[in-house]
Amino acid sequence: MAGCTAHLYENVTPGMLECFSESVKSAFGIAVNGDQGSATAMGTSLSWDYDPAGQRLTITCSEKPMFLSCEMIYGHLGGMLEKCRE
């Protein structure tokens, strides 16, 4: 299994992060708790670092199944964040 380079999401409010956390936990069983952390589920390892002052969320997928591309993972996570903007 290989990992991906870090991906930055900007303009992420604290409310969006809370919504995103609930979505990721529901979809993948990964609990995104707190401003920093890491978790693994279903062969995928994510770490995150949230800067509330700058409203930036950096996510790194350090391990993933071969059949999932980095673009697919980050695209799906980005889609979840966008739904939390609504």
N, CA, C and O of each residue as an XYZ file, in Angstrom:
344
protein
N       0.830     -1.178      0.000
C       0.000      0.000      0.000
C       0.875      1.242      0.000
O       1.896      1.312      0.684
N       0.452      2.200     -0.771
C       1.208      3.448     -0.884
C       0.380      4.603     -0.342
O      -0.834      4.490     -0.169
N       1.048      5.699     -0.082
C       0.368      6.870      0.444
C       0.325      7.997     -0.569
O       0.765      7.848     -1.709
N      -0.204      9.109     -0.141
C      -0.374     10.290     -0.986
C       0.308     11.489     -0.328
O       0.578     11.487      0.873
N       0.575     12.492     -1.125
C       1.085     13.741     -0.570
C      -0.059     14.459      0.143
O      -1.230     14.184     -0.117
N       0.279     15.361      1.025
C      -0.724     16.104      1.791
C      -1.595     16.943      0.861
O      -1.148     17.389     -0.196
N      -2.830     17.145      1.268
C      -3.768     17.955      0.491
C      -4.368     19.023      1.408
O      -4.804     18.728      2.521
N      -4.384     20.251      0.930
C      -4.869     21.387      1.709
C      -6.262     21.804      1.245
O      -6.510     21.994      0.054
N      -7.158     21.939      2.209
C      -8.501     22.461      1.968
C      -8.588     23.792      2.699
O      -8.288     23.871      3.890
N      -8.997     24.834      1.992
C      -9.044     26.164      2.590
C     -10.487     26.592      2.855
O     -11.439     26.002      2.344
N     -10.613     27.647      3.677
C     -11.925     28.201      4.049
C     -12.806     27.167      4.740
O     -14.002     27.072      4.462
N     -12.207     26.397      5.639
C     -12.921     25.378      6.402
C     -13.228     25.959      7.782
O     -12.328     26.148      8.601
N     -14.486     26.233      8.024
C     -14.895     26.789      9.313
C     -14.937     25.667     10.362
O     -14.973     24.488     10.009
N     -14.931     26.034     11.641
C     -15.065     25.011     12.681
C     -16.350     24.183     12.538
O     -16.344     22.980     12.799
N     -17.438     24.820     12.128
C     -18.689     24.094     11.903
C     -18.574     23.095     10.763
O     -19.121     21.994     10.832
N     -17.867     23.480      9.727
C     -17.640     22.564      8.605
C     -16.811     21.368      9.053
O     -17.083     20.234      8.659
N     -15.800     21.624      9.878
C     -14.960     20.533     10.356
C     -15.794     19.542     11.171
O     -15.608     18.331     11.051
N     -16.697     20.041     11.986
C     -17.563     19.168     12.779
C     -18.459     18.330     11.863
O     -18.597     17.123     12.063
N     -19.053     18.956     10.883
C     -19.897     18.264      9.905
C     -19.081     17.226      9.136
O     -19.526     16.094      8.950
N     -17.887     17.615      8.692
C     -16.990     16.721      7.956
C     -16.630     15.514      8.815
O     -16.622     14.382      8.330
N     -16.333     15.753     10.087
C     -15.972     14.674     11.005
C     -17.087     13.635     11.085
O     -16.830     12.431     11.048
N     -18.313     14.104     11.193
C     -19.464     13.206     11.259
C     -19.623     12.416      9.958
O     -19.943     11.228      9.987
N     -19.400     13.077      8.814
C     -19.525     12.416      7.516
C     -18.471     11.336      7.336
O     -18.779     10.236      6.876
N     -17.234     11.641      7.693
C     -16.133     10.681      7.536
C     -16.343      9.484      8.466
O     -16.089      8.343      8.081
N     -16.802      9.746      9.676
C     -17.045      8.651     10.608
C     -18.159      7.750     10.107
O     -18.056      6.525     10.186
N     -19.221      8.350      9.592
C     -20.349      7.587      9.077
C     -19.962      6.765      7.850
O     -20.345      5.601      7.734
N     -19.206      7.367      6.939
C     -18.860      6.703      5.678
C     -17.724      5.688      5.814
O     -17.759      4.630      5.187
N     -16.720      6.007      6.632
C     -15.515      5.180      6.657
C     -15.144      4.621      8.024
O     -14.234      3.799      8.134
N     -15.838      5.057      9.054
C     -15.487      4.600     10.386
C     -14.239      5.262     10.947
O     -13.659      4.779     11.920
N     -13.821      6.371     10.332
C     -12.648      7.108     10.810
C     -13.137      8.318     11.596
O     -13.869      9.160     11.074
N     -12.726      8.391     12.845
C     -13.129      9.500     13.698
C     -12.110     10.626     13.593
O     -10.983     10.498     14.071
N     -12.504     11.718     12.973
C     -11.656     12.907     12.856
C     -11.975     13.768     14.076
O     -12.834     14.649     14.029
N     -11.266     13.495     15.162
C     -11.523     14.190     16.422
C     -10.406     15.171     16.712
O      -9.228     14.821     16.640
N     -10.773     16.397     17.040
C      -9.788     17.405     17.389
C      -9.156     18.057     16.184
O      -9.437     17.701     15.039
N      -8.293     19.022     16.462
C      -7.636     19.769     15.393
C      -6.502     18.986     14.732
O      -6.136     19.265     13.591
N      -5.956     18.023     15.435
C      -4.874     17.203     14.877
C      -5.084     15.759     15.280
O      -5.620     15.472     16.350
N      -4.661     14.863     14.426
C      -4.758     13.457     14.781
C      -4.532     12.562     13.586
O      -4.189     13.018     12.495
N      -4.733     11.281     13.815
C      -4.626     10.292     12.751
C      -5.495      9.096     13.115
O      -5.768      8.843     14.288
N      -5.922      8.366     12.093
C      -6.763      7.193     12.297
C      -6.654      6.297     11.073
O      -6.286      6.742      9.986
N      -6.982      5.027     11.273
C      -6.932      4.042     10.199
C      -8.210      3.217     10.198
O      -8.700      2.807     11.251
N      -8.741      2.981      9.010
C      -9.895      2.096      8.844
C      -9.915      1.604      7.410
O      -9.533      2.327      6.490
N     -10.357      0.385      7.227
C     -10.514     -0.213      5.899
C      -9.270     -0.046      5.024
O      -9.391      0.213      3.827
N      -8.095     -0.188      5.597
C      -6.862     -0.110      4.823
C      -6.437      1.286      4.447
O      -5.511      1.461      3.655
N      -7.096      2.280      4.999
C      -6.763      3.668      4.693
C      -6.382      4.393      5.982
O      -7.118      4.363      6.968
N      -5.224      5.041      5.953
C      -4.752      5.813      7.106
C      -4.742      7.288      6.755
O      -4.141      7.702      5.763
N      -5.416      8.076      7.581
C      -5.478      9.525      7.376
C      -4.903     10.235      8.589
O      -5.068      9.789      9.725
N      -4.227     11.343      8.333
C      -3.855     12.252      9.414
C      -4.353     13.628      9.006
O      -4.473     13.932      7.819
N      -4.642     14.454     10.002
C      -5.187     15.772      9.711
C      -4.588     16.797     10.654
O      -4.160     16.490     11.767
N      -4.576     18.019     10.165
C      -4.088     19.154     10.946
C      -4.959     20.344     10.560
O      -4.928     20.807      9.420
N      -5.732     20.831     11.520
C      -6.654     21.935     11.263
C      -6.143     23.193     11.943
O      -5.810     23.184     13.128
N      -6.086     24.270     11.179
C      -5.691     25.587     11.683
C      -6.956     26.436     11.748
O      -7.369     26.997     10.734
N      -7.583     26.540     12.931
C      -8.841     27.283     13.014
C      -8.698     28.766     12.697
O      -9.615     29.362     12.131
N      -7.577     29.369     13.047
C      -7.377     30.799     12.766
C      -7.297     31.053     11.261
O      -7.871     32.022     10.764
N      -6.597     30.200     10.547
C      -6.457     30.345      9.093
C      -7.517     29.607      8.316
O      -7.587     29.725      7.093
N      -8.354     28.839      9.017
C      -9.407     28.024      8.411
C      -8.866     27.116      7.311
O      -9.426     27.021      6.218
N      -7.742     26.443      7.642
C      -7.111     25.510      6.700
C      -7.076     24.115      7.314
O      -6.722     23.940      8.481
N      -7.445     23.139      6.514
C      -7.413     21.743      6.914
C      -6.466     21.006      5.978
O      -6.678     20.964      4.766
N      -5.429     20.433      6.550
C      -4.490     19.626      5.773
C      -4.736     18.167      6.111
O      -4.716     17.774      7.277
N      -4.967     17.371      5.080
C      -5.185     15.935      5.260
C      -4.110     15.192      4.480
O      -3.800     15.531      3.338
N      -3.551     14.173      5.122
C      -2.572     13.321      4.467
C      -3.057     11.883      4.549
O      -3.330     11.363      5.630
N      -3.155     11.263      3.407
C      -3.483      9.836      3.343
C      -2.143      9.108      3.244
O      -1.521      9.076      2.182
N      -1.708      8.529      4.354
C      -0.388      7.905      4.390
C      -0.399      6.458      3.920
O       0.643      5.896      3.584
N      -1.579      5.864      3.899
C      -1.711      4.488      3.445
C      -3.082      4.316      2.824
O      -4.082      4.816      3.339
N      -3.115      3.591      1.694
C      -4.390      3.376      1.007
C      -4.318      2.093      0.201
O      -3.225      1.649     -0.150
N      -5.454      1.488     -0.100
C      -5.459      0.319     -0.983
C      -4.998      0.712     -2.389
O      -5.205      1.844     -2.828
N      -4.382     -0.225     -3.076
C      -3.855      0.048     -4.416
C      -4.929      0.487     -5.407
O      -4.655      1.281     -6.307
N      -6.144     -0.022     -5.246
C      -7.197      0.279     -6.228
C      -7.790      1.681     -6.066
O      -8.582      2.111     -6.904
N      -7.421      2.396     -5.007
C      -7.889      3.769     -4.823
C      -6.765      4.745     -5.157
O      -5.652      4.622     -4.644
N      -7.059      5.699     -6.006
C      -6.049      6.715     -6.331
C      -6.129      7.842     -5.297
O      -7.140      8.023     -4.619
N      -5.054      8.574     -5.204
C      -5.022      9.731     -4.301
C      -6.088     10.738     -4.722
O      -6.744     11.341     -3.872
N      -6.262     10.920     -6.023
C      -7.253     11.854     -6.534
C      -8.660     11.445     -6.112
O      -9.482     12.297     -5.775
N      -8.938     10.136     -6.129
C     -10.261      9.653     -5.718
C     -10.496      9.947     -4.237
O     -11.565     10.422     -3.853
N      -9.498      9.662     -3.419
C      -9.638      9.861     -1.975
C      -9.847     11.338     -1.663
O     -10.808     11.705     -0.986
N      -8.945     12.184     -2.158
C      -9.044     13.607     -1.854
C     -10.265     14.251     -2.506
O     -10.846     15.186     -1.953
N     -10.648     13.764     -3.656
C     -11.859     14.266     -4.307
C     -13.101     13.939     -3.485
O     -13.994     14.773     -3.337
N     -13.152     12.728     -2.955
C     -14.296     12.320     -2.137
C     -14.333     13.115     -0.831
O     -15.394     13.581     -0.415
N     -13.184     13.269     -0.191
C     -13.137     14.051      1.047
C     -13.512     15.507      0.779
O     -14.223     16.123      1.573
N     -13.032     16.059     -0.341
C     -13.375     17.431     -0.719
C     -14.865     17.585     -0.971
O     -15.460     18.604     -0.621
N     -15.466     16.568     -1.581
C     -16.912     16.586     -1.811
C     -17.685     16.596     -0.502
O     -18.704     17.274     -0.375
N     -17.190     15.836      0.469
C     -17.833     15.824      1.785
C     -17.740     17.210      2.437
O     -18.703     17.688      3.037
N     -16.585     17.839      2.311
C     -16.422     19.199      2.860
C     -17.366     20.178      2.177
O     -17.973     21.016      2.844
N     -17.497     20.088      0.871
C     -18.376     20.994      0.129
C     -19.819     20.841      0.584
O     -20.536     21.836      0.693
N     -20.259     19.617      0.850
C     -21.626     19.408      1.338
C     -21.809     20.075      2.693
O     -22.911     20.505      3.034
N     -20.730     20.163      3.465
C     -20.805     20.801      4.784
C     -20.851     22.312      4.675
O     -21.179     22.980      5.656
N     -20.532     22.880      3.507
C     -20.628     24.328      3.285
C     -22.073     24.770      3.136
O     -22.413     25.916      3.430
N     -22.903     23.878      2.690
C     -24.305     24.212      2.372
C     -25.111     24.511      3.607
O     -26.302     24.807      3.511
